[in-house]
Amino acid sequence: MIELELKKHLLTSEGGITLDVGFAVAPGEFVALFGKSGVGKTTLLRIIAGLDTPDEGRLVVNGETWLDTARRIHLAPQKRGVGLVFQDYALFPNLTVRGNLAFALANRKERDHVEELLDMMDLRELQHRKPSTLSGGQQQRVALARALVRRPRVLLLDEPLSALDAETRLRLQDEILRIHTVFNITTLIVSHDLGEVFKLAKRVLVIEQGRIVRTGRPAEVFSNRNNISGKLQFTGEVLAIEPSDVIYTVSVLVGNQIVKVIATQEEVHNLRIGDKVMLLSKAFNPMLLKMG
């Protein structure tokens, strides 16, 4: 069980905000943190990992106090039992795949766990190669395996798949689900990908301007927000906006497919290339809804 309450002032590109959140995560639960950049999601993970400190707050994990600013308690990161995976892999470039996993071992007597993870993550054939010789997907599999070596109580994933192509991202989402099923680790993931949130998380916390504004199952949170139940829903990224007489054609990347949608000037007036959108369709009448 994770019990957390904290406040921290943040400086963002849009000015100062105060991260002010409180929530609990049940043992073995998979929770997503969703929201625009700069609202405090990564800072929240860093505080849980012990890499950052709030202005005030308290963090208790499985009955053990990891952080309490009032009592001046701040458990060192290496004592927290946290596995942390970043977007940029953060592997040691001079070590092999096996070396990266072995370096992370808390107890050198548990080398059998390295063997288990090499097999489980399909890294056996790559074990003697260095990170620079691996693809992005392979490097991220190594990063996930390294995070699991210490048998963490909490797994923190900070947009771990956002730099990967769509096919690799989908394959690694399956790997993450398998890891969660096998090890039953309490997991928090930061993601901007709505499809990823739906696929992986049992619960989502939507954060805006440093505060949790909605929480619940992804289907409930995002459908209820827009009163769009009964419609087909897809998420994608705007690739192009092309005017044609009095209408516009918007090209949207959904998975690895490009979908063209006819839109009005009102629908596209605040859209930009690269925006994440939700594509809604009911009775073959598609419409676009900007996300965030």
Secondary structure, DSSP 4 states (H G I P E B T S, - for coil): -EEEEEEEEEEETTEEEEEEEEEEE-TT-EEEEE--TTSSHHHHHHHHHTSS--SEEEEEETTEEEEETTTTEE--GGGS-EEEE-TT----TTS-HHHHHHHT-SSGGGHHHHHHHHHHTT-GGGTTS-GGGS-HHHHHHHHHHHHHHT--SEEEEESTTTTS-HHHHHHHHHHHHHHHHHH--EEEEE-S-HHHHHHH-SEEEEEETTEEEEEE-HHHHHHHHHT-TTSEEEEEEEEEEEEETTEEEEEEEETTEEEEEEE-HHHHTT--TT-EEEEEESTT--EEEE--
